[in-house]
Amino acid sequence: MKILIIEDELKTAAFLKKGFTEEGDVVDIATNGIDGQHLSATGDYDVIVLDVMLPQRDGWWVLQEIRKRRADQPVILLTALDAISQRVKGLQLGADDYLVKPFAFSELLMRVRNILRRCHVRAEDVLHYADLEVDLLRHKVWRAGESIGLAPQEYRLLAYLMRFPGEVLTRTRIAEQVWDMNFDGDSNVVDVAIRRLRRKVDDPYSGRLIHTLRGVGYVLERRN
């Protein structure tokens, strides 16, 4: 998943980023309402975790701006405001869920995944291509019916390729979406990750699926 966290408490934001990153997700952080609204409008996020008490513009405003653009953008409010009237307000404004601080990360993770199931983000829970399967909710991978164990970065890379079968993905685009980083032309981080991924999902099986376009990037494609 790609997740936007709009949270002004730096310790909380860092805690959330660490937790989601360990789950294999990519995380962007905004620490005020204006920046959060901008990222939500310009980025493509599976879910947005939104605090209410934010500097510059509060979470109520951010949520309303999100809903003006996208009725189906999953948003979960994460806030210290625990009055019933405030919970009702959040849901009336269009939040998919409301979690009160302090909270357990395991509960937040469960709620995020439940939201994604309900909203059918990315249309499918399991991606299929040729004899390859990726379960987006359970972080499981199979090829030819055999389970394949992947490291978190390898999983994120494969899941991203699986979302765009047959489409050439540049190294810059992969670096931005999978590692949340600006690609340095002198860096080989993407190439190294692709080699490791191929050793697990291509080399032991008949028919390579991950192909290189020299000077451009990579494509997930079945070729005769």
LOMAR-280201 format. One record per residue: residue in one letter; x, y, z of N, C-alpha, C in turn. Coordinates in steps of 0.02 Angstrom, whole numbers, padded with zeros to 5 digits, always signed. Atoms other than C-alpha are relative to their C-alpha. Layout:
aXYZXYZXYZ;...
//
This chain:
m+00042-00060+00000+00000+00000+00000+00044+00062+00000;k-00031-00066-00008+00047+00182-00017-00046+00040+00045;i+00040-00030-00053-00011+00277+00136+00023+00072+00012;l-00014-00068-00020-00021+00462+00177-00020+00009+00073;i+00013-00014-00070-00007+00507+00361+00003+00075+00010;i+00003-00072-00014-00062+00683+00407-00004+00008+00076;e-00007+00003-00073-00003+00704+00586+00054+00049+00022;d-00048-00050-00020+00083+00849+00674+00044-00021+00059;e-00042+00025-00054+00151+00750+00822+00055-00043-00032;l-00054+00032+00037+00322+00699+00756+00014-00071+00024;k-00012+00068-00026+00343+00549+00872-00054-00048-00025;t+00054+00042+00024+00173+00482+00822+00008-00015-00074;a-00010+00009+00072+00209+00510+00637+00056-00049-00013;a-00057+00045+00009+00378+00422+00652-00020-00071+00019;f+00023+00066-00022+00297+00277+00747-00044-00033-00053;l+00044+00027+00052+00164+00256+00613+00040-00019-00062;k-00040+00015+00059+00290+00266+00472+00040-00064+00009;k-00039+00060-00015+00399+00134+00554-00045-00062-00004;g+00044+00058-00001+00251+00018+00582-00023-00020-00069;f+00024+00017+00067+00182+00030+00406+00057-00022-00047;t-00057+00020+00042+00354+00019+00326+00020-00072+00014;e-00015+00070-00018+00387-00142+00421-00050-00048-00030;e+00050+00041+00032+00226-00207+00345+00009-00003-00076;g-00013+00000+00072+00298-00173+00172-00033+00056-00038;d+00036-00055+00032+00204-00011+00138+00046+00060-00011;v-00034-00063+00013+00264+00156+00068-00039+00055+00034;v+00034-00049-00041+00226+00305+00179+00025+00070-00016;d-00014-00072+00002+00219+00494+00151-00029+00032+00062;i+00022-00035-00060+00201+00614+00297-00008+00074-00013;a+00010-00072-00001+00128+00788+00310-00014+00020+00073;t+00007-00019-00071+00134+00884+00475-00046+00060+00011;n+00051-00052-00009+00002+01017+00442-00054-00010-00052;g+00058+00011+00043-00166+01031+00357+00011+00021-00072;i-00011-00025+00068-00108+01132+00206+00041-00050-00040;d-00043+00049+00036+00032+01011+00159-00037-00066-00009;g+00037+00062+00006-00080+00863+00195-00051+00002-00056;q+00049-00007+00054-00216+00928+00080+00034-00001-00068;h-00037-00002+00064-00087+00961-00056+00022-00070-00021;l-00022+00068+00017-00014+00785-00047-00059-00044-00018;s+00059+00042+00015-00187+00707-00044-00027+00015-00070;a+00026-00019+00066-00231+00803-00203+00046-00019-00056;t-00049+00012+00053-00071+00766-00298+00027-00071+00000;g-00025+00068-00004-00028+00590-00240-00055-00051-00010;d+00047+00055+00009-00109+00422-00268+00008-00048+00060;y-00007+00037-00063-00140+00342-00097-00055-00052+00008;d+00049+00052-00015-00224+00181-00047-00042+00020+00059;v+00037-00021-00060-00273+00256+00120+00035+00061+00029;i-00026-00060-00034-00252+00420+00215-00017-00005+00074;v+00010-00001-00073-00228+00422+00405+00006+00073+00021;l+00007-00072-00009-00283+00595+00462-00013+00019+00072;d+00012-00030-00066-00265+00685+00628-00050+00058-00009;v+00048-00055+00004-00397+00816+00669+00031+00066+00022;m-00029-00062-00027-00301+00942+00774+00067+00013-00033;l-00059-00014+00040-00176+01005+00646+00013+00076-00003;p-00013-00071+00011-00088+01173+00624-00020+00022-00071;q+00018-00033+00063-00136+01292+00482-00073-00013-00019;r+00070+00018+00012-00295+01199+00433-00013-00067+00034;d+00011+00061-00039-00377+01063+00539-00022-00058-00045;g+00018+00061+00037-00421+00886+00490-00070+00000-00028;w+00069-00006+00027-00606+00928+00467+00003+00031-00070;w-00007-00035+00065-00558+01047+00327+00033-00045-00052;v-00035+00045+00046-00436+00923+00250-00047-00054-00026;l+00046+00052+00019-00568+00787+00251-00053+00025-00050;q+00049-00028+00047-00696+00900+00166+00031+00013-00069;e-00034-00012+00064-00569+00948+00032+00011-00066-00036;i-00009+00066+00031-00531+00764+00001-00065-00023-00031;r+00064+00025+00024-00715+00724-00017-00026+00040-00059;k+00020-00039+00059-00740+00865-00142+00030-00031-00064;r-00034+00028+00058-00617+00777-00257-00017-00074-00010;r+00009+00073+00006-00643+00593-00218-00046-00026+00054;a+00047+00029-00048-00791+00511-00137+00025-00067+00025;d-00020+00068-00016-00702+00343-00134+00070-00004+00031;q-00067+00002-00031-00534+00393-00056-00006-00024+00072;p+00004+00023-00069-00515+00288+00103+00037+00046+00048;v-00028-00045-00050-00485+00400+00254-00019-00026+00069;i+00013+00017-00069-00467+00352+00437+00024+00057+00044;l-00018-00053-00047-00468+00487+00571+00034-00031+00061;l-00038+00023-00058-00339+00462+00709+00011+00061+00044;t+00001-00063-00038-00363+00590+00848-00012-00012+00074;a+00014+00002-00072-00369+00625+01034-00071+00022+00016;l+00069-00022-00011-00544+00697+01014-00045-00062+00005;d+00036+00063-00010-00653+00561+01089-00074+00009+00016;a+00071-00010-00014-00824+00641+01116-00042-00031-00056;i+00044+00031+00049-00968+00553+01030-00018+00049-00055;s+00019-00050+00050-01017+00715+00944+00056+00009-00052;q-00056-00008+00046-00843+00728+00867+00007-00062-00046;r-00001+00061+00041-00847+00547+00808-00054+00004-00053;v+00056-00006+00047-01016+00577+00729+00017+00051-00054;k-00019-00052+00049-00951+00736+00646+00048-00029-00052;g-00048+00029+00046-00804+00642+00571-00032-00047-00050;l+00034+00047+00045-00915+00506+00500-00048+00036-00047;q+00045-00039+00043-01040+00633+00436+00037+00036-00056;l-00040-00034+00050-00901+00724+00344+00030-00048-00051;g-00022+00048+00049-00855+00562+00258+00058-00044+00018;a-00053+00045-00020-00722+00474+00360-00025-00072-00003;d+00018+00071+00003-00721+00285+00336+00004-00032+00069;d-00007+00027-00067-00669+00254+00517+00028+00054+00045;y-00020-00050-00049-00623+00346+00677+00033-00037+00057;l-00036+00033-00053-00489+00288+00800+00028+00052+00048;v-00019-00048-00051-00453+00377+00964+00069-00016+00027;k-00065+00008-00034-00278+00406+01034-00012-00003+00076;p-00054+00044+00023-00193+00324+01123-00028-00063-00033;f+00024+00056+00039-00205+00174+01009+00055-00053-00005;a-00048+00053+00015-00122+00009+00970+00009-00004-00076;f-00012+00002+00072-00039-00001+00800-00035-00060-00032;s+00032+00060+00028-00108-00177+00775-00074+00013-00015;e+00070-00017+00013-00285-00107+00790-00007+00046-00060;l+00002-00045+00058-00250+00034+00668+00012-00039-00064;l-00014+00041+00059-00176-00091+00545-00060-00041-00020;m+00060+00039+00014-00329-00201+00560-00055+00043-00030;r+00052-00045+00025-00445-00053+00532+00016+00023-00071;v-00020-00019+00068-00346+00004+00380-00015-00056-00049;r+00012+00056+00045-00355-00168+00303-00075-00013-00009;n+00072+00009+00007-00540-00181+00340-00030+00052-00046;i+00024-00053+00045-00569-00014+00254+00015-00018-00072;l-00019+00018+00068-00474-00075+00102-00043-00057-00027;r+00045+00054+00022-00579-00233+00096-00068+00027-00020;r+00066-00027+00014-00740-00133+00104+00000+00043-00063;c-00001-00047+00056-00686-00004-00023+00027-00032-00064;h-00027+00035+00059-00605-00132-00140+00051+00044-00036;v-00052-00041+00030-00457-00017-00167+00042-00042-00047;r-00037+00034+00053-00364-00063-00326-00040-00058-00029;a+00047+00046+00032-00516-00170-00370+00009-00072+00021;e-00011+00069-00016-00435-00334-00316+00041-00007+00063;d-00041+00017-00057-00367-00411-00158+00058-00045-00021;v-00053+00045+00025-00266-00539-00257+00013+00017-00073;l-00019-00015+00069-00172-00492-00415+00024-00064-00034;h-00020+00059+00038-00148-00625-00549+00033+00021-00065;y-00029-00008+00067-00032-00629-00698+00037-00064-00016;a-00028+00065+00019+00015-00788-00791-00011-00048+00058;d+00007+00046-00057+00051-00915-00652+00023+00032+00065;l-00023-00037-00059+00098-00779-00526-00059+00032+00035;e+00053-00030-00040-00015-00722-00384+00030+00040+00057;v-00021-00041-00057+00006-00583-00256-00062+00018+00040;d+00054-00017-00045-00112-00569-00108+00018+00065+00035;l-00017-00066-00026-00113-00384-00064-00015+00009+00073;l+00020-00008-00070-00196-00404+00105+00042-00043+00046;r-00039+00045-00042-00097-00552+00171+00075+00001-00015;h-00071-00005+00020+00068-00507+00085+00029-00070-00016;k-00022+00066+00020+00081-00681+00010+00010-00002-00076;v-00016+00006+00072+00156-00730-00159+00005-00073-00018;w-00005+00069+00026+00137-00889-00261+00018+00002-00074;r-00009+00010+00071+00203-00946-00428-00006-00074-00014;a+00013+00069+00018+00144-01106-00510-00024-00039+00061;g+00028+00033-00059+00054-01145-00347+00047-00006+00058;e-00050+00004-00053+00213-01133-00242+00007+00067+00036;s-00008-00061-00039+00230-01008-00101+00072+00026-00005;i-00066-00031+00006+00375-00885-00119+00008+00052+00056;g-00014-00048-00054+00451-00792+00028+00040+00059-00026;l-00033-00060+00023+00498-00613-00010+00013+00048+00058;a-00013-00054-00047+00580-00475+00092-00048+00057-00014;p+00049-00054+00010+00471-00320+00117+00011+00041-00063;q-00012-00040+00060+00557-00219-00020-00013-00041-00064;e+00013+00042+00058+00548-00366-00140-00074-00007-00012;y+00073+00005+00007+00363-00385-00104-00029+00064-00029;r+00026-00063+00026+00329-00200-00133+00016+00008-00074;l-00020-00005+00070+00425-00207-00296-00043-00044-00044;l+00041+00046+00040+00332-00359-00360-00072+00023-00003;a+00069-00023+00000+00163-00291-00307-00009+00060-00047;y+00004-00057+00045+00200-00131-00402+00002-00022-00072;l-00003+00026+00068+00250-00225-00559-00066-00034-00019;m+00062+00036+00014+00093-00331-00544-00059+00046-00013;r+00054-00047+00012-00017-00177-00544+00000+00026-00072;f-00007-00028+00067+00047-00129-00717+00030-00051-00049;p-00027+00050+00046+00073-00289-00819+00001+00026-00072;g-00007-00021+00069+00137-00255-00994+00020+00072-00009;e-00019-00070+00004+00180-00074-00952+00072+00009+00022;v-00070-00012-00017+00361-00017-00954+00003+00051+00056;l-00007-00044-00058+00405+00059-00785+00072+00023+00005;t-00068-00026-00003+00555+00173-00778+00029-00009+00070;r-00034+00005-00064+00684+00162-00640-00021+00057+00046;t+00021-00057-00040+00633+00335-00582-00069-00012+00031;r+00068+00012-00024+00451+00287-00567-00001-00055+00053;i-00003+00055-00049+00492+00125-00476+00029+00026+00066;a-00031-00026-00061+00607+00215-00353-00048+00045+00039;e+00047-00045-00033+00475+00346-00315-00056-00038+00035;q+00059+00035-00025+00333+00223-00289+00017-00055+00050;v-00017+00057-00042+00423+00077-00206+00043+00020+00060;w-00045-00022-00054+00559+00165-00104-00016+00069+00025;d+00017-00068-00020+00479+00336-00091+00062+00044+00000;m-00062-00038+00004+00641+00415-00150+00008+00027-00071;n-00018-00026+00065+00706+00521-00292+00056-00042-00029;f-00048+00046+00030+00803+00412-00413+00063+00037-00021;d-00065-00026+00021+00988+00450-00433+00025-00044-00057;g-00021+00038+00059+01048+00399-00605+00061-00042+00012;d-00060+00039-00015+01210+00335-00528-00014-00057+00048;s+00017+00052-00049+01118+00223-00405-00024-00063-00036;n+00023+00063+00029+01089+00039-00441-00049-00036+00045;v+00044+00032-00049+00963+00009-00301-00057-00037-00034;v+00055+00033+00035+00823-00033-00423+00024-00063-00035;d-00026+00058+00036+00931-00149-00528+00017-00057+00047;v-00017+00052-00049+00995-00242-00375-00064-00034+00025;a+00063+00029-00025+00817-00265-00310-00033-00044-00053;i+00029+00041+00054+00758-00329-00479+00037-00066-00005;r-00038+00063+00004+00900-00457-00484-00019-00047+00056;r+00019+00043-00057+00854-00521-00311-00070-00028-00010;l+00068+00023+00011+00671-00530-00357-00002-00054-00054;r-00001+00050+00053+00708-00625-00517+00024-00067+00024;r-00026+00063-00026+00807-00755-00422-00054-00041+00035;k+00053+00034-00037+00650-00795-00324-00062-00016-00041;v+00063+00009+00035+00505-00773-00444+00009-00021-00073;d-00012+00018+00070+00586-00807-00614+00046-00060-00009;d-00051+00050+00014+00742-00915-00607-00023-00072+00014;p+00019+00070-00012+00663-01071-00527-00057-00026-00044;y+00061+00018+00037+00518-01073-00651+00012+00008-00075;s-00005-00005+00073+00492-01093-00837-00036+00063-00023;g+00031-00061+00027+00459-00931-00929+00013+00060+00044;r-00015-00061-00038+00535-00768-00867-00056+00051-00010;l+00053-00051+00003+00408-00633-00825+00026+00071+00007;i-00028-00067-00010+00518-00486-00774+00054+00013-00052;h-00045-00013+00055+00606-00410-00924+00029+00071+00005;t-00036-00064+00000+00731-00268-00946-00005+00034-00067;l-00006-00041+00060+00718-00129-01073+00059+00046+00012;r-00063-00035-00013+00895-00063-01080-00008+00076-00007;g+00004-00072+00001+00908+00120-01038-00067+00029+00019;v+00067-00025-00016+00725+00130-00991-00023-00025+00068;g+00026+00027-00063+00666+00014-00853-00018-00073-00007;y+00020+00070-00004+00572-00148-00826-00075-00008-00016;v+00070+00016+00017+00411-00233-00879-00015-00071+00023;l+00025+00066-00016+00312-00379-00811-00042-00024-00059;e+00033+00020+00063+00262-00475-00966+00016-00073-00015;r-00011+00069+00021+00237-00653-01026+00018+00000-00073;r-00022+00003+00069+00334-00687-01185+00009-00072-00021;n-00007+00068+00026+00337-00840-01294+00073-00016-00012;
//
